[in-house]
Amino acid sequence: MPTPSQTERLYLRLDGDPSHGPEANMPAGTLRAFPVAEPLRMHVAHILLYRETLTEGREIQERVLPDGAVRLVFNLGDAPSAGESAGHAVEAIGASVAPAIVRLRRKMDGLSLTLRPGAAAALLGQPANEIAGTAVHLDELWRGRGTELLERIALQPDDASRVSVLCAALQHRLADGDAAIHPAAMRAAQLIAMSGGGRALREVAQAVGLGERRLQQIFRQQVGLSPRAWSRLARLHACVRALRLQREPAWADLALDRGFYDQSHLINEFQALCGLTPAEFLGRAISGSSKTAD
């Protein structure tokens, strides 16, 4: 639990949200989304600038709810940290089905890129499942070029120029690399997400022209998670979208409508994936959306 000098808040972003979902409750203007350049749109879903200064001695614990994405983060200020481990100035954050408790202190200033499902291997140079659930210094994957890129970004005169330098570097990396997005993995991830996690793996495999075992292998390598884990997140996200429309849900009905076995299954999945019960999540979401402007 946070101490008196700490505050805990939620962060959640689903596909289609601008910089964050209505459940997130950071100060207005903390986050700013930038458009993704055309050559990168197949690989990068979202580019976000985050900037916030906290008074000395104050700490915020941000509960980041999982979306299954891989991220690249470039910190120009004090790097946020997870748990007791120090944060990296530049890092790749692997896909996860667990919430991350991120500690924010002093001056945060950085850029975060959310990669599309299947794009991580092409940009990182290794299978996405090798960094699943971890945060890795980008120099370990890019042979020292992560820090070099961060230094170039820091020299730019404004935010738009920083984003431009970052995008150009990623385009250059893609042009020089020999790894490509596997279309079956990307399509399978889309089909599972569109179904709210309700589509059977057998059907998904058939739709993308692969056997189930082969799809599971490719999916782990390209997305970083198993199809089953991705389905769990898709079901959770569909439930969150439903909660945005009904502030006083009939929990048992909601559970069945969104593909859970029963209300107990819904509660267990929320606790496993968010670290909160559905009621706790809804209470924080209402509190956050009532005082947050994007």
QUIWOMO-V240754 format. One record per residue. RES is the residue in one small letter. NEAR is the number of other C-alpha atoms within 12 Angstrom. D_LAST is the distance of its C-alpha to the last C-alpha in Angstrom with 2 decimals. Layout:
RES,NEAR,D_LAST ; RES,NEAR,D_LAST
This chain:
m,13,27.30 ; p,17,25.38 ; t,12,27.71 ; p,12,27.13 ; s,17,25.74 ; q,21,23.21 ; t,24,20.06 ; e,27,18.92 ; r,33,15.44 ; l,39,14.32 ; y,36,12.70 ; l,36,12.86 ; r,31,12.04 ; l,32,14.26 ; d,26,15.48 ; g,14,13.48 ; d,19,10.01 ; p,22,7.94 ; s,34,7.33 ; h,36,7.55 ; g,31,8.68 ; p,33,8.21 ; e,36,11.04 ; a,37,9.57 ; n,35,9.58 ; m,38,9.36 ; p,23,8.72 ; a,20,5.78 ; g,19,6.97 ; t,26,8.84 ; l,30,8.04 ; r,26,8.73 ; a,27,10.33 ; f,27,13.77 ; p,22,16.05 ; v,27,18.98 ; a,22,22.34 ; e,13,24.66 ; p,18,27.27 ; l,30,24.89 ; r,21,23.10 ; m,26,25.72 ; h,39,25.07 ; v,35,21.45 ; a,35,18.63 ; h,36,15.66 ; i,37,15.41 ; l,37,12.83 ; l,32,13.14 ; y,34,12.57 ; r,30,13.78 ; e,27,14.49 ; t,24,17.78 ; l,24,19.43 ; t,15,22.61 ; e,13,25.84 ; g,16,26.82 ; r,20,23.47 ; e,27,22.14 ; i,35,19.16 ; q,31,20.00 ; e,29,17.17 ; r,35,18.26 ; v,35,17.20 ; l,37,18.18 ; p,36,20.26 ; d,44,19.51 ; g,48,22.85 ; a,45,21.68 ; v,45,23.33 ; r,44,21.34 ; l,44,22.49 ; v,39,21.11 ; f,42,22.16 ; n,36,21.87 ; l,31,22.63 ; g,27,22.29 ; d,25,23.31 ; a,31,23.09 ; p,38,21.53 ; s,30,24.31 ; a,25,24.95 ; g,18,27.61 ; e,12,30.29 ; s,15,30.26 ; a,20,29.09 ; g,29,26.28 ; h,30,27.27 ; a,33,26.28 ; v,40,25.98 ; e,38,26.05 ; a,40,25.93 ; i,39,24.49 ; g,41,26.36 ; a,43,25.43 ; s,35,25.64 ; v,36,25.73 ; a,30,25.30 ; p,31,22.35 ; a,34,22.13 ; i,28,22.02 ; v,30,20.76 ; r,31,21.82 ; l,39,19.75 ; r,30,21.81 ; r,21,22.29 ; k,25,20.41 ; m,31,18.17 ; d,32,17.83 ; g,36,18.03 ; l,39,17.40 ; s,38,17.17 ; l,39,18.52 ; t,39,18.52 ; l,41,21.89 ; r,39,22.92 ; p,48,25.49 ; g,42,28.80 ; a,41,27.71 ; a,48,28.14 ; a,39,31.93 ; a,36,32.02 ; l,42,29.78 ; l,42,31.08 ; g,29,34.70 ; q,29,35.33 ; p,31,34.61 ; a,44,31.16 ; n,32,32.84 ; e,27,34.46 ; i,34,31.28 ; a,31,29.86 ; g,26,28.52 ; t,29,28.93 ; a,34,27.42 ; v,30,29.90 ; h,31,30.26 ; l,33,29.91 ; d,24,33.22 ; e,20,34.99 ; l,28,33.95 ; w,26,34.06 ; r,14,37.17 ; g,16,35.70 ; r,21,33.62 ; g,32,30.27 ; t,25,30.96 ; e,21,32.40 ; l,33,29.27 ; l,32,27.11 ; e,20,29.54 ; r,22,29.27 ; i,30,25.48 ; a,26,25.79 ; l,17,28.24 ; q,18,25.93 ; p,13,25.05 ; d,13,21.34 ; d,25,18.42 ; a,23,19.31 ; s,17,22.86 ; r,31,22.00 ; v,35,20.29 ; s,25,23.30 ; v,26,25.78 ; l,38,24.21 ; c,33,24.23 ; a,22,27.78 ; a,25,28.96 ; l,33,27.75 ; q,24,29.41 ; h,17,32.54 ; r,25,32.57 ; l,26,32.35 ; a,16,35.14 ; d,14,37.34 ; g,18,36.83 ; d,15,38.84 ; a,22,36.45 ; a,27,34.76 ; i,33,32.39 ; h,30,34.54 ; p,24,33.62 ; a,31,34.86 ; a,41,32.50 ; m,34,29.43 ; r,29,30.67 ; a,41,31.49 ; a,45,28.02 ; q,28,26.62 ; l,28,29.24 ; i,36,28.61 ; a,32,24.83 ; m,21,25.46 ; s,27,27.98 ; g,28,25.74 ; g,30,28.29 ; g,31,31.11 ; r,28,33.12 ; a,22,36.23 ; l,30,36.72 ; r,22,40.00 ; e,19,38.38 ; v,35,35.71 ; a,29,38.47 ; q,20,40.59 ; a,22,37.81 ; v,26,37.33 ; g,18,41.07 ; l,24,41.47 ; g,19,43.22 ; e,25,41.26 ; r,18,42.43 ; r,22,41.68 ; l,34,38.17 ; q,29,37.49 ; q,24,38.81 ; i,34,36.81 ; f,44,33.60 ; r,37,33.87 ; q,37,34.67 ; q,47,31.92 ; v,49,29.01 ; g,43,30.02 ; l,40,30.30 ; s,34,32.87 ; p,42,32.29 ; r,30,32.66 ; a,33,29.90 ; w,42,27.60 ; s,36,28.61 ; r,40,27.78 ; l,41,24.19 ; a,37,23.99 ; r,36,25.35 ; l,44,22.92 ; h,38,19.90 ; a,31,21.53 ; c,36,21.96 ; v,36,18.34 ; r,27,17.44 ; a,23,20.21 ; l,28,18.99 ; r,22,15.69 ; l,16,18.16 ; q,16,20.65 ; r,22,20.02 ; e,16,23.80 ; p,20,25.13 ; a,17,28.79 ; w,26,28.56 ; a,19,31.88 ; d,19,31.11 ; l,31,27.66 ; a,29,29.41 ; l,19,32.01 ; d,23,29.73 ; r,32,27.63 ; g,29,30.69 ; f,29,31.39 ; y,19,35.03 ; d,19,34.42 ; q,24,32.26 ; s,19,33.65 ; h,24,32.61 ; l,33,29.01 ; i,27,29.04 ; n,21,30.70 ; e,32,28.28 ; f,33,25.20 ; q,22,27.03 ; a,24,28.12 ; l,32,24.86 ; c,35,22.37 ; g,24,24.78 ; l,25,23.91 ; t,22,25.57 ; p,34,23.74 ; a,24,23.95 ; e,18,22.57 ; f,33,19.64 ; l,31,18.98 ; g,21,19.38 ; r,27,16.83 ; a,32,14.35 ; i,25,14.93 ; s,20,14.74 ; g,27,11.39 ; s,28,9.72 ; s,16,11.62 ; k,17,10.17 ; t,25,6.58 ; a,20,3.79 ; d,23,0.00
